[in-house]
Amino acid sequence: MTVKGNQRRQHILDTTLVLAAEEGLKNTTIAMISKRAKLSPGIIYYYFESKDEILHQIYADIEHSFIGAARQGDPFSLPIMECYQTFWLNFYRYGCAHPTHIAFVEQYTHSTYYKNRITHEREAFLSVLFEKTRDSIAKDEIMNLPIEAIYAMIVRPAIELTKLQQAGINFLAHCTIEEIAASICGSLKKG
C-alpha cells in the first residue's frame, strides 16, 4: 500500500474511532464515516470489507498501544508488587491520555463484536504476567487468584479512575495516584 493509501486507511480508522465514541458502535454507519471522513463509501470499502472489519482493526490497534504502554518502565523486571503498581500506573496514564480509546474499548468489550477477540499480543503479555505471578504465588507473596482476576483487579480500577479524571472529579485531594496504585495492588498481597 502506498503512503497515501496508508494515510487514507488510517484516516478512516481515526474517523470511525471518534464517531463510535460519539454515536456508539451500533449507531455508527459507513454513510456517517464517509460523510465525516469526506470520502466516498466506495473508497471506504476499498480499504475495508465492512464496518465490522473497521471496528475490529480499531480494537486491535488500541490493544497494541495499550499493551505497549503497559510495558513502559520494564515492569516485568521488577519485584511483583512494584510490577503490578507500574502496570496500574501505566494503565491509568494511558487512559488519561487516550479518553477516546477508553470510550471505544468500553463499548466494544460490552458488545457482540468482542466475542473471542483476544489478540496474540495480549495472550503473550498475559502469559508473561502469569509466569511472574505464578512464581510469586509459589513464594507465598500474593494470593492464589486466576491471572484474569489479577489482570482485571489491576486494569479496571485504573480505567475507572481515568473516567473520573476526565469528568473533572478531584479524587486526589487527600492522596497521590501512586498511593492509590499501591493500595489497590497491595490488596493482592497474601496475608
C-alpha positions in Angstrom: 0.0 0.0 0.0 1.3 3.5 -0.8 1.9 6.2 1.8 -1.2 7.9 0.6 -3.1 4.7 0.8 -1.9 4.1 4.4 -2.8 7.7 5.3 -6.3 7.2 3.9 -6.8 3.9 5.7 -5.7 5.5 9.0 -8.0 8.5 8.4 -10.9 6.0 8.1 -9.9 4.3 11.3 -9.4 7.6 13.2 -12.7 9.0 11.9 -14.6 5.8 12.9 -13.0 5.9 16.4 -14.2 9.4 17.0 -17.7 8.6 15.6 -18.1 5.4 17.6 -17.1 7.3 20.8 -19.7 10.0 20.0 -22.5 7.9 18.5 -21.9 4.4 19.7 -20.7 1.4 17.8 -24.1 0.3 16.7 -25.2 3.7 15.5 -22.1 4.4 13.5 -22.6 3.6 9.9 -20.5 3.6 6.8 -22.5 6.5 5.5 -21.6 8.5 8.6 -18.0 7.5 8.3 -18.0 8.5 4.7 -19.5 11.9 5.4 -17.2 12.7 8.4 -14.1 11.4 6.6 -15.1 13.3 3.4 -14.5 10.0 1.4 -16.9 8.1 -0.8 -18.3 4.9 0.6 -16.6 3.2 -2.3 -13.2 4.4 -1.0 -14.0 3.1 2.5 -15.0 -0.3 1.0 -11.8 -0.4 -1.0 -9.8 -0.4 2.3 -12.3 -2.4 4.5 -14.8 -5.1 3.7 -17.3 -3.8 6.3 -17.9 -1.7 9.3 -17.1 -4.7 11.5 -13.7 -5.0 10.0 -13.0 -1.3 10.7 -14.1 -1.8 14.4 -12.1 -4.9 14.8 -9.0 -3.2 13.4 -9.5 -0.2 15.8 -9.7 -2.5 18.7 -6.6 -4.4 17.7 -4.7 -1.1 17.2 -5.8 0.1 20.7 -4.9 -3.1 22.3 -1.5 -2.9 20.7 -0.9 0.6 22.0 -2.4 -0.3 25.5 0.0 -3.3 25.9 2.9 -1.2 24.7 2.0 1.5 27.3 1.7 -1.2 30.0 5.3 -2.3 29.3 6.8 1.2 29.9 9.4 1.1 32.6 10.0 -2.7 32.1 7.6 -3.8 34.9 8.4 -7.5 34.4 12.0 -6.9 35.7 10.6 -5.5 39.0 9.5 -7.4 42.1 5.9 -8.5 41.9 4.2 -5.6 43.8 6.3 -3.0 42.0 5.5 -4.8 38.8 1.7 -4.6 39.5 1.9 -1.0 40.6 3.9 0.0 37.5 1.2 -1.7 35.3 -1.5 0.1 37.2 0.1 3.5 36.8 0.8 2.8 33.1 -2.9 1.8 32.6 -4.1 4.9 34.4 -1.8 7.2 32.4 -2.8 5.6 29.2 -6.5 6.1 30.0 -5.9 9.7 30.9 -4.0 10.3 27.6 -6.5 8.4 25.4 -10.0 9.0 26.6 -11.5 8.2 23.1 -9.7 4.9 23.1 -11.2 4.1 26.5 -14.7 5.0 25.4 -14.3 2.8 22.3 -13.0 -0.2 24.3 -15.7 0.1 26.8 -18.4 -0.1 24.1 -16.5 -2.8 22.1 -16.0 -5.1 25.1 -19.6 -4.8 26.0 -20.9 -5.7 22.6 -21.2 -8.7 20.3 -18.1 -7.5 18.5 -15.8 -8.6 21.4 -16.6 -12.3 21.3 -13.3 -14.2 21.3 -11.3 -11.1 20.4 -8.1 -11.6 22.5 -5.1 -10.9 20.3 -1.9 -12.9 20.2 -0.1 -9.8 21.7 -2.5 -9.8 24.7 -2.1 -13.6 25.1 1.7 -13.2 25.1 1.5 -10.3 27.6 -0.8 -12.3 29.9 1.4 -15.4 29.6 4.5 -13.5 30.9 2.4 -11.9 33.6 1.1 -15.4 34.5 4.6 -16.8 34.8 5.7 -13.9 37.1 2.5 -14.2 39.1 2.8 -18.0 39.4 6.3 -17.6 40.8 5.1 -15.1 43.4 2.2 -17.3 44.4 4.7 -20.2 44.9 6.8 -17.9 47.1 3.6 -17.1 49.0 3.9 -13.4 48.2 0.5 -12.9 46.7 -2.9 -14.5 46.8 -3.6 -17.5 44.5 -6.1 -15.9 42.2 -6.7 -16.6 38.4 -4.5 -14.4 36.2 -7.6 -13.0 34.6 -8.9 -11.8 38.0 -5.5 -10.2 38.8 -5.4 -8.5 35.4 -8.9 -7.2 36.0 -8.0 -6.0 39.5 -5.1 -4.0 38.1 -6.8 -2.7 34.9 -10.4 -1.9 35.9 -9.8 0.4 38.8 -7.1 2.3 36.8 -9.6 2.8 33.9 -12.4 3.7 36.2 -10.3 6.4 37.8 -9.3 7.8 34.4 -13.0 8.3 33.7 -13.4 10.2 37.0 -10.3 12.3 35.9 -11.9 13.0 32.5 -15.1 14.0 34.3 -13.2 16.6 36.3 -13.7 14.8 39.7 -10.9 15.6 42.1 -10.3 12.3 43.8 -6.6 13.1 44.5 -7.3 15.8 47.2 -6.1 13.6 50.1 -3.7 11.2 48.4 -1.5 10.7 45.3 -2.2 8.4 42.3 0.9 6.4 43.4 -0.7 5.8 46.8 -3.9 4.6 45.2 -1.9 2.2 43.0 0.0 0.9 46.0 -3.3 0.3 47.9 -5.1 -1.4 45.1 -2.2 -3.6 44.1 -1.4 -4.2 47.8 -4.8 -5.9 48.1 -3.2 -8.8 46.1 -0.7 -9.5 48.8 -1.1 -12.6 50.8 -2.0 -12.3 54.5 
